[in-house]
């Protein structure tokens, strides 16, 4: 019985070593490419309409039920919400116009 237990523990140790080595070998800082198509419904992403983009998107992750609309329909507030996970009343970006305190000017992002 002791020989079987030793063999089982040895086998378990080898398996754990392989798993831990694999996990530790993963990139600690994986890259993320976020593509946002402003004003483009998810169901329009089809092989017949946009074949090259469809092929590119098919190799990644597409969220079709992960949509949570923000109250404002401007690009900048929604992109800040995507990046921060906050709603516009919490992150403060409420339009596509940005104020620059150093120059006391504004710029518009279309």
C-alpha positions as CSV (number, residue, x, y, z in Angstrom):
1,X,0.0,0.0,0.0
2,X,2.8,2.4,0.8
3,X,4.4,1.9,-2.6
4,X,1.0,2.7,-4.3
5,X,0.7,5.8,-2.1
6,X,4.2,6.9,-2.9
7,X,3.6,6.4,-6.6
8,X,0.3,8.4,-6.4
9,X,2.0,11.2,-4.6
10,X,4.8,11.3,-7.1
11,X,2.4,11.3,-10.0
12,X,0.4,14.1,-8.3
13,X,3.6,16.1,-7.7
14,X,4.5,15.8,-11.4
15,X,1.0,16.9,-12.5
16,X,1.0,19.8,-10.1
17,X,4.5,20.8,-11.3
18,X,3.4,20.8,-15.0
19,X,0.2,22.7,-14.2
20,X,2.0,25.4,-12.1
21,X,4.8,25.7,-14.7
22,X,2.2,26.3,-17.4
23,X,0.2,28.8,-15.4
24,X,3.4,30.7,-14.4
25,X,4.5,30.7,-18.0
26,X,1.5,32.7,-19.1
27,X,2.0,36.4,-19.8
28,X,1.3,38.3,-16.7
29,X,0.4,41.4,-18.8
30,X,-1.7,40.1,-21.7
31,X,-2.5,42.6,-24.5
32,X,-6.0,43.7,-25.1
33,X,-7.3,45.2,-28.3
34,X,-10.7,46.8,-27.9
35,X,-12.6,47.6,-31.1
36,X,-15.6,49.9,-30.7
37,X,-17.8,50.5,-33.7
38,X,-19.8,53.6,-32.8
39,X,-23.4,53.4,-34.1
40,X,-23.0,49.9,-35.6
41,X,-25.4,47.3,-34.4
42,X,-23.9,44.0,-33.3
43,X,-26.1,42.0,-35.7
44,X,-24.7,43.9,-38.7
45,X,-21.3,42.2,-38.2
46,X,-21.8,39.4,-40.7
47,X,-19.6,37.5,-43.1
48,X,-21.4,38.8,-46.1
49,X,-21.3,42.5,-45.1
50,X,-17.8,42.8,-43.7
51,X,-16.0,39.6,-44.4
52,X,-12.5,40.6,-43.3
53,X,-13.6,42.3,-40.1
54,X,-15.9,39.3,-39.4
55,X,-12.9,36.9,-39.8
56,X,-10.8,39.1,-37.4
57,X,-13.6,39.3,-34.9
58,X,-14.3,35.6,-35.0
59,X,-10.8,34.9,-33.6
60,X,-11.6,37.0,-30.5
61,X,-14.5,37.6,-28.2
62,X,-17.8,39.2,-29.2
63,X,-20.3,40.3,-26.6
64,X,-23.8,40.4,-28.0
65,X,-25.7,40.3,-24.7
66,X,-23.2,42.3,-22.6
67,X,-24.6,45.6,-23.7
68,X,-25.6,48.2,-21.2
69,X,-26.7,51.4,-22.8
70,X,-25.7,54.7,-21.1
71,X,-28.2,57.5,-20.9
72,X,-26.1,59.8,-23.1
73,X,-25.6,58.8,-26.7
74,X,-22.3,60.6,-27.3
75,X,-19.2,58.6,-28.2
76,X,-16.8,60.0,-25.6
77,X,-19.0,59.3,-22.5
78,X,-19.7,55.8,-23.7
79,X,-16.0,55.0,-24.4
80,X,-15.1,56.3,-21.0
81,X,-17.7,54.1,-19.5
82,X,-16.3,51.1,-21.3
83,X,-12.8,51.9,-20.1
84,X,-13.7,52.6,-16.5
85,X,-16.8,50.6,-15.9
86,X,-18.5,53.8,-14.5
87,X,-21.6,55.6,-15.7
88,X,-21.4,59.1,-16.9
89,X,-22.7,60.6,-13.7
90,X,-19.8,58.9,-11.9
91,X,-16.9,59.6,-14.3
92,X,-18.0,63.1,-15.3
93,X,-17.7,62.9,-19.1
94,X,-21.0,64.0,-20.4
95,X,-20.4,65.2,-24.0
96,X,-17.9,65.1,-26.8
97,X,-16.6,68.5,-25.8
98,X,-13.5,68.8,-23.6
99,X,-12.4,71.8,-21.6
100,X,-8.6,72.4,-21.3
101,X,-8.0,74.5,-18.1
102,X,-4.5,75.4,-19.1
103,X,-5.6,77.2,-22.3
104,X,-9.1,77.9,-21.2
105,X,-10.3,76.5,-24.5
106,X,-12.5,73.6,-25.6
107,X,-12.1,71.0,-28.2
108,X,-14.7,68.8,-29.8
109,X,-14.2,65.1,-30.6
110,X,-16.4,63.8,-33.3
